[in-house]
Amino acid sequence: MSAFLPEDLIQEILFKLPIKSLVRPSPAYYVNFLGKSVNGVKLNISKTDLAIEKDGGGGCVIDCGALATLLVKPSFDTVHTALADQKTEETHHSQVE
């Protein structure tokens, strides 16, 4: 059971995801990652920053069993800024209340 989604929904999503094959063998599964959002706001991240290159490089790695998610620098910077802005906004609202 996932802490975020019901198991049957996870299985339905996984069944529908197109798996990418890469040049080099890998134990990971790859999907076309189309975008990211923070608190429901879609971030302006280039699809080329999210794409897996033909040689298997680029893109991002999301592993629910790992301690980190790997992103290329432009994507990381955008996500980092959005999360920092969100935290600042939450802090401001809690001080006003």
N, CA, C and O atoms as a MOPAC input file, in Angstrom:
PM7 MOZYME 1SCF
protein

 N      0.84500 1    -1.19300 1     0.00000 1
 C      0.00000 1     0.00000 1     0.00000 1
 C      0.87800 1     1.23900 1     0.00000 1
 O      1.77000 1     1.37600 1     0.83600 1
 N      0.62900 1     2.12100 1    -0.91800 1
 C      1.36800 1     3.37500 1    -1.00400 1
 C      0.82000 1     4.36700 1     0.01200 1
 O     -0.36600 1     4.34800 1     0.34200 1
 N      1.69500 1     5.22800 1     0.49800 1
 C      1.26000 1     6.27100 1     1.42800 1
 C      0.49100 1     7.36700 1     0.69700 1
 O     -0.14700 1     8.21000 1     1.32800 1
 N      0.55400 1     7.35600 1    -0.63300 1
 C     -0.03200 1     8.44200 1    -1.40600 1
 C     -1.22700 1     8.02100 1    -2.25500 1
 O     -2.20800 1     8.75800 1    -2.34400 1
 N     -1.15900 1     6.85300 1    -2.87700 1
 C     -2.21700 1     6.40900 1    -3.77400 1
 C     -2.65200 1     4.99200 1    -3.41400 1
 O     -1.84500 1     4.19900 1    -2.92900 1
 N     -3.92700 1     4.67000 1    -3.65000 1
 C     -4.36400 1     3.29300 1    -3.42800 1
 C     -3.64000 1     2.34100 1    -4.38800 1
 O     -3.33400 1     2.70800 1    -5.52200 1
 N     -3.37500 1     1.13800 1    -3.93000 1
 C     -2.61600 1     0.16000 1    -4.72200 1
 C     -3.25700 1    -0.11300 1    -6.07900 1
 O     -2.54500 1    -0.23000 1    -7.07600 1
 N     -4.59900 1    -0.21600 1    -6.14200 1
 C     -5.24700 1    -0.50300 1    -7.42600 1
 C     -5.05100 1     0.63300 1    -8.41800 1
 O     -4.92800 1     0.38500 1    -9.61700 1
 N     -5.01900 1     1.87100 1    -7.94500 1
 C     -4.76800 1     3.00600 1    -8.83300 1
 C     -3.32900 1     2.99400 1    -9.32900 1
 O     -3.07100 1     3.29300 1   -10.49500 1
 N     -2.39600 1     2.65300 1    -8.45900 1
 C     -0.98900 1     2.54900 1    -8.86300 1
 C     -0.84500 1     1.49500 1    -9.95400 1
 O     -0.16500 1     1.73200 1   -10.95300 1
 N     -1.47300 1     0.33700 1    -9.78100 1
 C     -1.38300 1    -0.73100 1   -10.77700 1
 C     -1.98500 1    -0.28900 1   -12.10700 1
 O     -1.45000 1    -0.61400 1   -13.16700 1
 N     -3.09500 1     0.44900 1   -12.05900 1
 C     -3.72100 1     0.94400 1   -13.28900 1
 C     -2.79700 1     1.92400 1   -14.00400 1
 O     -2.65800 1     1.86300 1   -15.22600 1
 N     -2.16900 1     2.81900 1   -13.26000 1
 C     -1.23900 1     3.78400 1   -13.84800 1
 C     -0.04600 1     3.05400 1   -14.45400 1
 O      0.34400 1     3.33600 1   -15.58700 1
 N      0.53400 1     2.12200 1   -13.71000 1
 C      1.69300 1     1.38500 1   -14.20800 1
 C      1.35300 1     0.58800 1   -15.45600 1
 O      2.18200 1     0.47400 1   -16.35900 1
 N      0.15700 1     0.03900 1   -15.52000 1
 C     -0.25400 1    -0.73700 1   -16.68000 1
 C     -0.32300 1     0.13800 1   -17.92900 1
 O     -0.02900 1    -0.33400 1   -19.02700 1
 N     -0.70400 1     1.39300 1   -17.77900 1
 C     -0.89200 1     2.29300 1   -18.91600 1
 C      0.37400 1     3.03400 1   -19.32300 1
 O      0.41900 1     3.61400 1   -20.40800 1
 N      1.40800 1     3.03000 1   -18.47900 1
 C      2.61600 1     3.78900 1   -18.78400 1
 C      3.43700 1     3.10700 1   -19.86900 1
 O      3.74700 1     1.92100 1   -19.76000 1
 N      3.79700 1     3.86200 1   -20.93400 1
 C      4.67700 1     3.27200 1   -21.94400 1
 C      6.11000 1     3.23500 1   -21.41300 1
 O      6.66100 1     4.26800 1   -21.03300 1
 N      6.70100 1     2.05900 1   -21.38800 1
 C      8.06300 1     1.90200 1   -20.88100 1
 C      9.04800 1     2.16000 1   -22.00900 1
 O      8.89000 1     1.64500 1   -23.11500 1
 N     10.05500 1     2.95400 1   -21.72200 1
 C     11.08800 1     3.27600 1   -22.70500 1
 C     12.18700 1     2.22300 1   -22.64200 1
 O     12.51100 1     1.71400 1   -21.56900 1
 N     12.75300 1     1.90400 1   -23.79500 1
 C     13.93800 1     1.05500 1   -23.79700 1
 C     15.13900 1     1.93100 1   -24.10400 1
 O     15.04400 1     2.87700 1   -24.88600 1
 N     16.25100 1     1.62000 1   -23.49600 1
 C     17.44500 1     2.43600 1   -23.62300 1
 C     18.54400 1     1.67800 1   -24.33300 1
 O     18.46000 1     0.46700 1   -24.53900 1
 N     19.58900 1     2.42600 1   -24.70800 1
 C     20.74800 1     1.83300 1   -25.35800 1
 C     21.46600 1     0.89800 1   -24.39700 1
 O     21.79500 1    -0.23200 1   -24.75900 1
 N     21.71100 1     1.35900 1   -23.17700 1
 C     22.43600 1     0.53200 1   -22.20500 1
 C     21.44400 1    -0.16900 1   -21.27300 1
 O     20.39700 1     0.39100 1   -20.94800 1
 N     21.76600 1    -1.37600 1   -20.84800 1
 C     20.87700 1    -2.08700 1   -19.91600 1
 C     20.76100 1    -1.32900 1   -18.59100 1
 O     21.71400 1    -0.69000 1   -18.14500 1
 N     19.59800 1    -1.40900 1   -17.97800 1
 C     19.37600 1    -0.70900 1   -16.71600 1
 C     18.31200 1    -1.44900 1   -15.91300 1
 O     17.36900 1    -1.99300 1   -16.48900 1
 N     18.45500 1    -1.47500 1   -14.58600 1
 C     17.41600 1    -2.08900 1   -13.76200 1
 C     16.21000 1    -1.17000 1   -13.58000 1
 O     15.18700 1    -1.59400 1   -13.04300 1
 N     16.32000 1     0.07900 1   -14.01900 1
 C     15.25000 1     1.06000 1   -13.83100 1
 C     14.25400 1     1.01000 1   -14.99100 1
 O     14.57900 1     0.55500 1   -16.08800 1
 N     13.05100 1     1.48000 1   -14.72900 1
 C     12.03800 1     1.65200 1   -15.76200 1
 C     12.03700 1     3.11700 1   -16.15700 1
 O     12.20400 1     3.99300 1   -15.30800 1
 N     11.85000 1     3.38300 1   -17.43700 1
 C     11.85500 1     4.75500 1   -17.92700 1
 C     10.51900 1     5.06500 1   -18.57900 1
 O      9.97300 1     4.24100 1   -19.31200 1
 N      9.99900 1     6.24100 1   -18.31500 1
 C      8.75400 1     6.70100 1   -18.92700 1
 C      8.98400 1     8.10900 1   -19.46100 1
 O      9.93300 1     8.78600 1   -19.06400 1
 N      8.11000 1     8.54400 1   -20.36300 1
 C      8.18100 1     9.92800 1   -20.82900 1
 C      7.62200 1    10.81300 1   -19.72300 1
 O      6.43600 1    10.74400 1   -19.40300 1
 N      8.46600 1    11.63000 1   -19.15300 1
 C      8.08200 1    12.52900 1   -18.07200 1
 C      7.70400 1    13.85600 1   -18.71300 1
 O      8.55500 1    14.50300 1   -19.32300 1
 N      6.45200 1    14.27600 1   -18.59000 1
 C      5.95600 1    15.42200 1   -19.34300 1
 C      5.98600 1    16.73600 1   -18.58900 1
 O      5.91800 1    17.78800 1   -19.22500 1
 N      6.08200 1    16.73300 1   -17.28900 1
 C      6.08500 1    17.99000 1   -16.56000 1
 C      6.07900 1    17.77500 1   -15.06400 1
 O      5.94200 1    16.65700 1   -14.56700 1
 N      6.23300 1    18.87700 1   -14.36800 1
 C      6.22500 1    18.86300 1   -12.90600 1
 C      5.35700 1    20.02200 1   -12.43900 1
 O      5.22200 1    21.03200 1   -13.13000 1
 N      4.77500 1    19.86400 1   -11.26800 1
 C      4.05200 1    20.96900 1   -10.65600 1
 C      4.31200 1    20.96900 1    -9.15900 1
 O      4.59700 1    19.93300 1    -8.55900 1
 N      4.20900 1    22.14300 1    -8.57600 1
 C      4.36500 1    22.31600 1    -7.13900 1
 C      3.08200 1    22.95000 1    -6.63400 1
 O      2.69400 1    24.03200 1    -7.07500 1
 N      2.42800 1    22.26700 1    -5.70800 1
 C      1.17400 1    22.74500 1    -5.12800 1
 C      0.13600 1    23.06100 1    -6.21200 1
 O     -0.60200 1    24.04100 1    -6.11400 1
 N      0.09300 1    22.21300 1    -7.24600 1
 C     -0.89000 1    22.36800 1    -8.31000 1
 C     -0.52400 1    23.35900 1    -9.39600 1
 O     -1.28500 1    23.52700 1   -10.34900 1
 N      0.61800 1    24.01900 1    -9.28100 1
 C      1.05100 1    24.99000 1   -10.29300 1
 C      2.09700 1    24.32900 1   -11.18200 1
 O      3.16100 1    23.92500 1   -10.71300 1
 N      1.77600 1    24.22100 1   -12.48900 1
 C      2.70500 1    23.58700 1   -13.42200 1
 C      3.93600 1    24.47200 1   -13.59400 1
 O      3.82800 1    25.68100 1   -13.79600 1
 N      5.10400 1    23.84600 1   -13.50900 1
 C      6.36400 1    24.57500 1   -13.63300 1
 C      6.77000 1    24.67600 1   -15.09700 1
 O      6.46600 1    23.79700 1   -15.90300 1
 N      7.45300 1    25.75000 1   -15.42300 1
 C      7.91900 1    25.98200 1   -16.78700 1
 C      9.25200 1    25.26200 1   -16.98400 1
 O     10.32200 1    25.84300 1   -16.80300 1
 N      9.16500 1    23.98900 1   -17.35600 1
 C     10.35900 1    23.18000 1   -17.58200 1
 C     10.30500 1    22.65600 1   -19.00500 1
 O      9.29700 1    22.09900 1   -19.43800 1
 N     11.39400 1    22.84100 1   -19.72100 1
 C     11.47800 1    22.41600 1   -21.11100 1
 C     11.34800 1    20.90100 1   -21.22900 1
 O     11.92200 1    20.15900 1   -20.43200 1
 N     10.59100 1    20.44300 1   -22.22700 1
 C     10.46100 1    19.00200 1   -22.45400 1
 C     11.80500 1    18.38000 1   -22.80900 1
 O     12.02700 1    17.19700 1   -22.55300 1
 N     12.70100 1    19.16400 1   -23.39500 1
 C     14.02900 1    18.61900 1   -23.71200 1
 C     14.82100 1    18.36000 1   -22.43800 1
 O     15.66400 1    17.46400 1   -22.41200 1
 N     14.56700 1    19.13000 1   -21.37900 1
 C     15.23700 1    18.87800 1   -20.09600 1
 C     14.72000 1    17.60100 1   -19.43900 1
 O     15.41900 1    16.99200 1   -18.62900 1
 N     13.51100 1    17.19800 1   -19.78300 1
 C     12.91200 1    16.00500 1   -19.19800 1
 C     13.16000 1    14.75000 1   -20.03100 1
 O     12.98600 1    13.63300 1   -19.54200 1
 N     13.56300 1    14.93100 1   -21.28200 1
 C     13.68600 1    13.80800 1   -22.21500 1
 C     14.93000 1    12.96400 1   -21.94900 1
 O     15.97500 1    13.47600 1   -21.54800 1
 N     14.79500 1    11.67400 1   -22.17900 1
 C     15.93400 1    10.76700 1   -22.11800 1
 C     16.60600 1    10.80600 1   -23.48400 1
 O     15.94800 1    10.65200 1   -24.51400 1
 N     17.90500 1    11.01000 1   -23.48500 1
 C     18.64400 1    11.07600 1   -24.74100 1
 C     18.84300 1     9.67800 1   -25.31100 1
 O     18.72200 1     8.68600 1   -24.59300 1
 N     19.15000 1     9.60200 1   -26.60800 1
 C     19.31300 1     8.30000 1   -27.27200 1
 C     20.39700 1     7.44300 1   -26.63300 1
 O     20.31900 1     6.21500 1   -26.66800 1
 N     21.41100 1     8.08600 1   -26.04800 1
 C     22.48400 1     7.32000 1   -25.40000 1
 C     22.13100 1     6.92000 1   -23.96700 1
 O     22.94300 1     6.30600 1   -23.27400 1
 N     20.91900 1     7.26900 1   -23.52300 1
 C     20.47600 1     6.91700 1   -22.17800 1
 C     20.73400 1     7.99200 1   -21.14700 1
 O     20.34600 1     7.83300 1   -19.99000 1
 N     21.38000 1     9.08700 1   -21.53000 1
 C     21.64200 1    10.18200 1   -20.60000 1
 C     20.46600 1    11.14000 1   -20.52800 1
 O     19.45600 1    10.96100 1   -21.20800 1
 N     20.61300 1    12.16100 1   -19.69200 1
 C     19.59000 1    13.19200 1   -19.57600 1
 C     18.37200 1    12.72300 1   -18.81100 1
 O     18.39600 1    11.70000 1   -18.12700 1
 N     17.31500 1    13.48900 1   -18.94100 1
 C     16.07400 1    13.15300 1   -18.26700 1
 C     16.17800 1    13.29700 1   -16.76100 1
 O     16.91000 1    14.15000 1   -16.25900 1
 N     15.45700 1    12.47600 1   -16.05700 1
 C     15.49300 1    12.49700 1   -14.60100 1
 C     15.26600 1    11.08600 1   -14.08600 1
 O     14.75200 1    10.22600 1   -14.80300 1
 N     15.64500 1    10.86000 1   -12.86200 1
 C     15.45900 1     9.55700 1   -12.23100 1
 C     14.57200 1     9.76100 1   -11.01200 1
 O     14.89800 1    10.53800 1   -10.11500 1
 N     13.45900 1     9.06100 1   -10.99200 1
 C     12.56800 1     9.10200 1    -9.83800 1
 C     12.47400 1     7.67200 1    -9.32700 1
 O     12.03600 1     6.77800 1   -10.05000 1
 N     12.87600 1     7.46000 1    -8.10300 1
 C     12.88900 1     6.12100 1    -7.52100 1
 C     12.27900 1     6.21700 1    -6.13300 1
 O     12.87700 1     6.79200 1    -5.22400 1
 N     11.09300 1     5.65500 1    -5.97200 1
 C     10.41600 1     5.77400 1    -4.67900 1
 C     11.16100 1     5.04200 1    -3.56800 1
 O     10.86500 1     5.25200 1    -2.39200 1
 N     12.11700 1     4.19200 1    -3.91400 1
 C     12.89900 1     3.49900 1    -2.90500 1
 C     14.21200 1     4.18700 1    -2.58500 1
 O     14.96600 1     3.72200 1    -1.73000 1
 N     14.49300 1     5.28500 1    -3.26200 1
 C     15.75600 1     6.00200 1    -3.06900 1
 C     15.53400 1     7.24400 1    -2.21000 1
 O     14.40600 1     7.70100 1    -2.02500 1
 N     16.61600 1     7.76500 1    -1.70300 1
 C     16.54200 1     8.97800 1    -0.88500 1
 C     16.48800 1    10.24600 1    -1.72300 1
 O     16.17100 1    11.31500 1    -1.20100 1
 N     16.79200 1    10.14600 1    -3.02000 1
 C     16.87500 1    11.34900 1    -3.84300 1
 C     16.22300 1    11.12900 1    -5.19800 1
 O     16.12000 1    10.00100 1    -5.67900 1
 N     15.78500 1    12.22400 1    -5.80300 1
 C     15.34400 1    12.25600 1    -7.18800 1
 C     16.38700 1    13.04400 1    -7.94900 1
 O     16.77200 1    14.13300 1    -7.52500 1
 N     16.84500 1    12.51400 1    -9.05600 1
 C     17.88400 1    13.18100 1    -9.83700 1
 C     17.26100 1    13.94500 1   -10.99000 1
 O     16.46200 1    13.39900 1   -11.75100 1
 N     17.63100 1    15.20300 1   -11.11400 1
 C     17.14500 1    16.06400 1   -12.18700 1
 C     18.32900 1    16.75100 1   -12.84800 1
 O     19.35600 1    16.98500 1   -12.21300 1
 N     18.17800 1    17.07500 1   -14.14000 1
 C     19.20700 1    17.89900 1   -14.77400 1
 C     19.13700 1    19.28600 1   -14.14200 1
 O     18.08900 1    19.68400 1   -13.63400 1
 N     20.23800 1    20.01800 1   -14.16900 1
 C     20.36700 1    21.28500 1   -13.43700 1
 C     19.24500 1    22.28500 1   -13.72800 1
 O     18.68000 1    22.83500 1   -12.78200 1
 N     18.89200 1    22.54700 1   -15.00200 1
 C     17.81100 1    23.52800 1   -15.22300 1
 C     16.49200 1    23.11900 1   -14.55900 1
 O     15.78500 1    23.96500 1   -14.01200 1
 N     16.16300 1    21.83400 1   -14.60600 1
 C     14.93700 1    21.35500 1   -13.95300 1
 C     15.04900 1    21.47800 1   -12.44000 1
 O     14.11000 1    21.91800 1   -11.77800 1
 N     16.19500 1    21.08900 1   -11.89600 1
 C     16.41300 1    21.19300 1   -10.45300 1
 C     16.24400 1    22.63500 1    -9.99000 1
 O     15.56400 1    22.89400 1    -8.99700 1
 N     16.86000 1    23.57500 1   -10.70500 1
 C     16.78000 1    24.98600 1   -10.31000 1
 C     15.33600 1    25.47400 1   -10.28700 1
 O     14.93900 1    26.19800 1    -9.37400 1
 N     14.54700 1    25.08000 1   -11.28900 1
 C     13.14500 1    25.49700 1   -11.35200 1
 C     12.34700 1    24.90800 1   -10.19000 1
 O     11.57100 1    25.61300 1    -9.54400 1
 N     12.53800 1    23.62200 1    -9.92800 1
 C     11.82900 1    22.97000 1    -8.81700 1
 C     12.26900 1    23.56400 1    -7.47900 1
 O     11.43600 1    23.82700 1    -6.61200 1
 N     13.56200 1    23.77400 1    -7.31300 1
 C     14.09300 1    24.34300 1    -6.07000 1
 C     13.48800 1    25.71900 1    -5.80300 1
 O     13.05400 1    26.00100 1    -4.68600 1
 N     13.45900 1    26.56800 1    -6.81700 1
 C     12.89300 1    27.91400 1    -6.66500 1
 C     11.41200 1    27.83700 1    -6.30300 1
 O     10.95200 1    28.56200 1    -5.42200 1
 N     10.66500 1    26.96400 1    -6.97600 1
 C      9.23000 1    26.83100 1    -6.69600 1
 C      8.98800 1    26.35500 1    -5.26600 1
 O      8.09000 1    26.85600 1    -4.58900 1
 N      9.77800 1    25.39700 1    -4.80700 1
 C      9.62100 1    24.90900 1    -3.43300 1
 C     10.00600 1    25.97400 1    -2.41100 1
 O      9.34900 1    26.11300 1    -1.37900 1
 N     11.06800 1    26.72400 1    -2.69400 1
 C     11.48400 1    27.80500 1    -1.79100 1
 C     10.40900 1    28.88400 1    -1.73000 1
 O     10.09600 1    29.39400 1    -0.65400 1
 N      9.84100 1    29.23300 1    -2.89300 1
 C      8.76800 1    30.22800 1    -2.92800 1
 C      7.55200 1    29.73600 1    -2.14700 1
 O      6.91900 1    30.50600 1    -1.42400 1
 N      7.22700 1    28.45200 1    -2.29300 1
 C      6.09700 1    27.86400 1    -1.57500 1
 C      6.33100 1    27.93900 1    -0.06900 1
 O      5.42700 1    28.29500 1     0.68700 1
 N      7.53200 1    27.60500 1     0.36100 1
 C      7.86500 1    27.65200 1     1.78900 1
 C      7.77600 1    29.08200 1     2.31700 1
 O      7.25300 1    29.31400 1     3.40700 1
 N      8.28600 1    30.03600 1     1.54400 1
 C      8.22300 1    31.44500 1     1.94000 1
 C      6.77300 1    31.89300 1     2.07500 1
 O      6.41600 1    32.58800 1     3.02600 1
 N      5.93900 1    31.49000 1     1.11500 1
 C      4.52200 1    31.85400 1     1.14700 1
 C      3.83400 1    31.23700 1     2.36600 1
 O      3.04100 1    31.90700 1     3.02700 1
 N      4.12300 1    29.97900 1     2.66900 1
 C      3.52700 1    29.32400 1     3.84100 1
 C      3.96600 1    30.00900 1     5.13000 1
 O      3.15700 1    30.20300 1     6.03700 1
 N      5.23600 1    30.37200 1     5.21500 1
 C      5.75600 1    31.05100 1     6.40200 1
 C      5.08200 1    32.40600 1     6.57300 1
 O      4.71200 1    32.78400 1     7.68500 1
 N      4.92100 1    33.13900 1     5.46700 1
 C      4.27700 1    34.45700 1     5.51600 1
 C      2.83000 1    34.32200 1     5.98800 1
 O      2.38400 1    35.09200 1     6.83900 1
 N      2.09100 1    33.34900 1     5.44100 1
 C      0.69100 1    33.16000 1     5.83500 1
 C      0.57100 1    32.77400 1     7.30400 1
 O     -0.34300 1    33.23900 1     7.98500 1
 N      1.47000 1    31.93900 1     7.80500 1
 C      1.37600 1    31.52800 1     9.20800 1
 C      1.69900 1    32.68900 1    10.15000 1
 O      1.18800 1    32.73400 1    11.26900 1
 N      2.54000 1    33.62400 1     9.71000 1
 C      2.86100 1    34.78600 1    10.54000 1
 C      1.71100 1    35.77900 1    10.55900 1
 O      1.50400 1    36.46200 1    11.56300 1
 N      0.95400 1    35.87300 1     9.45800 1
 C     -0.17700 1    36.79800 1     9.36900 1
 C     -1.33300 1    36.29800 1    10.22500 1
 O     -2.03600 1    37.10000 1    10.84100 1
 N     -1.53900 1    34.99600 1    10.27100 1
 C     -2.65200 1    34.42700 1    11.04500 1
 C     -2.32700 1    34.55300 1    12.49700 1
 O     -3.11900 1    34.14100 1    13.34500 1

